[in-house]
Structure formats: C-alpha cells, structure tokens
Amino acid sequence: MPELITRRGWLLAEIRTRAGLWTTLRAESVLRHSPWPTSGRNTARKDLKALASRGELTIWHDQTTGRRAYTPNTGKAAA
C-alpha cells in the first residue's frame, strides 16, 4: 500500500528541501505543482500558519512592511 501524505506534510518536505524564506506567494506557487494543484493563496497561508503553530516553522516579521515569512526549524523544541 502506498504511503499516505497530507498536503501540509508534502509542503513541509518541500520547505525543508529548498533554502530561503517562505512566503504565502512562494508556498502557493509550489503547491500548484503538487498533488493538490487547486490549492490557492488562502490554503497556503493557513498551511504555513499551521506548520508554525506545530513548531515546524519559525515566523519572521518584517516590521516595515508588516509581512511574514517562514523558515524551517532545524533543532528540536523543548517539550
């Protein structure tokens, strides 16, 4: 039986594979080439936020523009 993967799991794997800051626009663009090509901007935004709330991503705030970007966490968080 093939291994099941969720959209967020797939996106997290892509984020860990590729370097740089991840914005909603970048996540939306990558999701267009995923098994979930109809995922839009709002889905990408919610997925990034959910991954950050699970501790998988770090949120970076730009105080001048008010925009957010995300990077993968590389270390283990304390429980």
C-alpha positions as CSV (number, residue, x, y, z in Angstrom):
1,M,0.0,0.0,0.0
2,P,1.4,3.4,-0.9
3,E,2.4,5.8,1.9
4,L,-0.3,8.4,2.5
5,I,0.9,12.0,2.8
6,T,-1.0,15.1,3.7
7,R,-0.8,18.4,1.8
8,R,0.9,20.0,4.9
9,G,3.3,17.1,5.2
10,W,4.2,17.5,1.5
11,L,4.6,21.3,1.8
12,L,6.8,20.8,4.9
13,A,9.0,18.4,3.0
14,E,9.4,20.9,0.2
15,I,10.2,23.7,2.6
16,R,12.9,21.6,4.2
17,T,14.4,20.7,0.8
18,R,14.6,24.2,-0.5
19,A,16.5,27.1,1.1
20,G,15.3,30.6,1.8
21,L,12.4,32.4,3.3
22,W,8.9,31.1,2.6
23,T,6.1,33.5,1.9
24,T,2.5,32.8,1.1
25,L,3.2,33.5,-2.6
26,R,6.1,31.1,-2.7
27,A,4.1,28.3,-0.9
28,E,1.1,28.9,-3.3
29,S,3.4,28.6,-6.3
30,V,4.9,25.3,-5.1
31,L,1.5,23.9,-4.2
32,R,0.4,24.5,-7.9
33,H,2.9,21.7,-8.8
34,S,1.9,19.4,-6.0
35,P,-0.7,16.6,-5.9
36,W,-3.1,19.4,-4.7
37,P,-2.8,21.9,-7.7
38,T,-6.0,23.7,-6.9
39,S,-4.7,24.9,-3.5
40,G,-4.8,28.7,-3.5
41,R,-3.4,31.6,-1.6
42,N,-5.7,31.2,1.5
43,T,-4.8,27.5,1.7
44,A,-1.1,28.2,1.5
45,R,-1.4,30.9,4.2
46,K,-3.3,28.5,6.5
47,D,-0.8,25.7,5.9
48,L,2.2,27.9,6.8
49,K,0.4,29.2,9.9
50,A,-0.5,25.6,11.0
51,L,3.0,24.4,10.4
52,A,4.4,27.2,12.5
53,S,1.9,26.6,15.3
54,R,3.1,22.9,15.4
55,G,6.7,24.2,15.8
56,E,7.9,23.1,12.4
57,L,8.5,26.6,11.1
58,T,9.8,29.9,12.6
59,I,7.9,33.1,11.7
60,W,9.8,36.1,10.7
61,H,8.0,39.5,10.8
62,D,9.1,42.5,8.7
63,Q,8.2,45.5,10.9
64,T,8.4,47.9,8.0
65,T,6.0,46.2,5.6
66,G,4.1,44.1,8.1
67,R,4.7,40.9,6.0
68,R,5.6,37.5,7.3
69,A,8.0,34.8,6.1
70,Y,8.8,31.4,7.4
71,T,11.8,29.2,7.7
72,P,12.1,25.6,8.8
73,N,13.1,24.8,12.4
74,T,16.2,22.7,12.4
75,G,16.6,22.0,16.1
76,K,14.3,20.1,18.5
77,A,12.0,22.2,20.6
78,A,11.9,21.6,24.3
79,A,8.8,19.8,25.4
